[in-house]
């Protein structure tokens, strides 16, 4: 189970690190099983996607499953919108 948690955290860390390299500061939040984008470049995200409380980028996986992002295209549309 520990490997499961590390893999999920690593995927999210890689995503945040790559956004930082592009000059995008991104803050994530969560409420089981959703992982939301809270802020992009210190601007509060107000859009809703796959959830009632925020823009969902991923769902916490069940044991033995891998973390999957909801829709990379929609995530980058949101990033573009908040970085203009």
C-alpha positions, -999 to 999 in steps of 0.1 A, spaced: 0 0 0 29 24 6 40 20 -30 5 29 -41 6 62 -21 41 71 -34 31 66 -70 1 88 -66 21 115 -49 49 112 -74 24 117 -103 10 149 -87 45 162 -78 57 157 -114 26 175 -127 31 204 -103 68 205 -111 62 206 -148 37 234 -144 63 254 -123 89 249 -151 63 265 -174 60 295 -150 26 283 -137 20 282 -100 -7 257 -93 -23 248 -59 -43 216 -55 -69 207 -29 -90 177 -23 -120 160 -8 -121 123 -11 -121 111 -39 -117 143 -58 -85 163 -64 -92 199 -73 -73 228 -87 -77 256 -61 -55 283 -76 -35 290 -107 -9 318 -104 -26 329 -72 -60 334 -89 -88 314 -73 -103 289 -98 -141 291 -100 -150 267 -127 -166 233 -121 -155 201 -139 -164 165 -128 -175 178 -94 -197 201 -75 -170 221 -56 -143 228 -81 -123 219 -112 -114 182 -108 -81 171 -123 -81 136 -110 -98 111 -86 -80 93 -58 -76 58 -71 -87 26 -53 -60 3 -40 -42 -13 -68 -53 13 -94 -32 41 -108 -40 78 -106 -55 90 -139 -61 127 -148 -97 135 -159 -90 153 -192 -56 168 -199 -70 190 -227 -95 206 -203 -69 210 -177 -46 229 -201 -75 251 -213 -81 261 -177 -44 268 -172 -43 290 -204 -73 309 -192 -58 317 -158 -23 326 -171 -33 353 -196 
